[in-house]
Amino acid sequence: MYAMIRRYEGVTDADEAAKLVRRNFVPLISKVPGLVAYYVIDAGGGEFVSVSIFKDKLKAEESNRRAAGWVKDNISALLPNPPQVIAGEVVATKRGALLTSTGSL
């Protein structure tokens, strides 16, 4: 699995941005093959963080392209600063009551 985290600073209207993400971006990213999970966090203070989990790196990179285009075309006034992006292979997961490792640490 591959994770991508995007951190947006300077969010001008968190409520409106969240509404638009729920209504318009979630359906878009849901169509990317290999999506495992997608979360958006309102961290307060004008900061949003999104976490995307995909089956592999290529699918995560496709989601990043779609996200960048969607933000530019739809909510750039609400998210005026480019995101800081962190991405990499998932090396451990917790699902339910089990803790699993996907590689050596």
C-alpha positions as a Markdown table, in Angstrom:
| # | Residue | x | y | z |
|---|---|---|---|---|
| 1 | Met | 0.0 | 0.0 | 0.0 |
| 2 | Tyr | 1.0 | 3.6 | -0.6 |
| 3 | Ala | 0.0 | 6.7 | 1.4 |
| 4 | Met | -0.1 | 10.3 | 0.3 |
| 5 | Ile | -0.6 | 13.1 | 2.8 |
| 6 | Arg | -1.3 | 16.7 | 1.6 |
| 7 | Arg | -1.2 | 19.6 | 4.1 |
| 8 | Tyr | -2.9 | 22.8 | 3.1 |
| 9 | Glu | -2.2 | 26.0 | 5.0 |
| 10 | Gly | -4.1 | 29.3 | 4.7 |
| 11 | Val | -7.5 | 27.8 | 4.2 |
| 12 | Thr | -9.8 | 30.8 | 3.9 |
| 13 | Asp | -13.2 | 29.2 | 4.6 |
| 14 | Ala | -12.9 | 25.8 | 6.2 |
| 15 | Asp | -16.7 | 25.1 | 6.2 |
| 16 | Glu | -17.1 | 25.9 | 2.5 |
| 17 | Ala | -13.9 | 24.0 | 1.6 |
| 18 | Ala | -15.1 | 20.9 | 3.5 |
| 19 | Lys | -18.5 | 21.1 | 1.8 |
| 20 | Leu | -17.0 | 21.3 | -1.7 |
| 21 | Val | -14.6 | 18.4 | -1.0 |
| 22 | Arg | -17.4 | 16.2 | 0.3 |
| 23 | Arg | -19.8 | 17.0 | -2.6 |
| 24 | Asn | -17.4 | 17.2 | -5.5 |
| 25 | Phe | -13.9 | 15.8 | -4.8 |
| 26 | Val | -14.8 | 12.7 | -2.9 |
| 27 | Pro | -16.8 | 11.3 | -5.8 |
| 28 | Leu | -13.9 | 12.2 | -8.2 |
| 29 | Ile | -11.2 | 10.5 | -6.1 |
| 30 | Ser | -13.5 | 7.5 | -5.5 |
| 31 | Lys | -13.3 | 6.7 | -9.2 |
| 32 | Val | -9.5 | 6.3 | -9.0 |
| 33 | Pro | -8.8 | 2.5 | -9.1 |
| 34 | Gly | -7.0 | 1.2 | -6.1 |
| 35 | Leu | -8.3 | 3.7 | -3.5 |
| 36 | Val | -8.3 | 2.1 | -0.1 |
| 37 | Ala | -9.2 | 5.1 | 2.1 |
| 38 | Tyr | -9.5 | 8.9 | 1.9 |
| 39 | Tyr | -9.7 | 11.3 | 4.8 |
| 40 | Val | -9.8 | 15.0 | 5.2 |
| 41 | Ile | -9.0 | 16.6 | 8.5 |
| 42 | Asp | -9.8 | 20.2 | 9.5 |
| 43 | Ala | -6.8 | 20.8 | 11.8 |
| 44 | Gly | -8.0 | 24.3 | 12.7 |
| 45 | Gly | -6.1 | 27.5 | 12.3 |
| 46 | Gly | -6.7 | 27.5 | 8.5 |
| 47 | Glu | -5.1 | 24.1 | 8.0 |
| 48 | Phe | -6.5 | 21.1 | 6.2 |
| 49 | Val | -4.8 | 17.7 | 5.9 |
| 50 | Ser | -5.8 | 15.0 | 3.5 |
| 51 | Val | -4.7 | 11.4 | 3.8 |
| 52 | Ser | -5.1 | 9.0 | 0.8 |
| 53 | Ile | -4.3 | 5.3 | 0.9 |
| 54 | Phe | -3.9 | 3.4 | -2.3 |
| 55 | Lys | -3.0 | -0.1 | -3.3 |
| 56 | Asp | 0.2 | 1.1 | -5.1 |
| 57 | Lys | 2.3 | 4.2 | -5.9 |
| 58 | Leu | 1.0 | 4.7 | -9.5 |
| 59 | Lys | -2.6 | 4.9 | -8.3 |
| 60 | Ala | -1.6 | 7.3 | -5.5 |
| 61 | Glu | 0.3 | 9.5 | -8.0 |
| 62 | Glu | -2.8 | 9.6 | -10.3 |
| 63 | Ser | -4.9 | 10.8 | -7.3 |
| 64 | Asn | -2.3 | 13.5 | -6.7 |
| 65 | Arg | -2.7 | 14.7 | -10.3 |
| 66 | Arg | -6.5 | 14.7 | -10.0 |
| 67 | Ala | -6.4 | 16.5 | -6.6 |
| 68 | Ala | -4.0 | 19.2 | -7.9 |
| 69 | Gly | -6.2 | 19.8 | -11.0 |
| 70 | Trp | -9.4 | 19.8 | -9.0 |
| 71 | Val | -8.1 | 22.3 | -6.4 |
| 72 | Lys | -6.8 | 24.6 | -9.1 |
| 73 | Asp | -10.1 | 24.5 | -11.1 |
| 74 | Asn | -12.5 | 24.5 | -8.2 |
| 75 | Ile | -11.4 | 25.8 | -4.9 |
| 76 | Ser | -8.1 | 27.7 | -5.3 |
| 77 | Ala | -9.5 | 30.7 | -3.6 |
| 78 | Leu | -10.3 | 28.6 | -0.5 |
| 79 | Leu | -6.9 | 26.8 | -0.6 |
| 80 | Pro | -4.6 | 29.5 | -1.9 |
| 81 | Asn | -1.3 | 27.8 | -1.0 |
| 82 | Pro | 0.1 | 24.7 | -2.7 |
| 83 | Pro | 0.1 | 21.7 | -0.4 |
| 84 | Gln | 3.0 | 20.2 | 1.3 |
| 85 | Val | 3.0 | 16.6 | 0.1 |
| 86 | Ile | 4.4 | 13.6 | 2.0 |
| 87 | Ala | 4.2 | 10.2 | 0.3 |
| 88 | Gly | 5.6 | 6.7 | 0.8 |
| 89 | Glu | 5.0 | 3.0 | 1.2 |
| 90 | Val | 2.9 | 2.0 | 4.1 |
| 91 | Val | 5.1 | -0.1 | 6.4 |
| 92 | Ala | 2.6 | -0.9 | 9.2 |
| 93 | Thr | -1.1 | -0.9 | 9.5 |
| 94 | Lys | -3.7 | -1.5 | 12.2 |
| 95 | Arg | -7.1 | -2.8 | 11.2 |
| 96 | Gly | -9.6 | -4.0 | 13.7 |
| 97 | Ala | -7.8 | -5.8 | 16.5 |
| 98 | Leu | -4.7 | -6.7 | 14.5 |
| 99 | Leu | -1.4 | -4.8 | 14.1 |
| 100 | Thr | 0.4 | -5.8 | 11.0 |
| 101 | Ser | 3.7 | -4.9 | 9.4 |
| 102 | Thr | 4.2 | -4.7 | 5.6 |
| 103 | Gly | 8.0 | -4.5 | 5.7 |
| 104 | Ser | 11.0 | -4.3 | 8.0 |
| 105 | Leu | 11.5 | -1.2 | 10.1 |
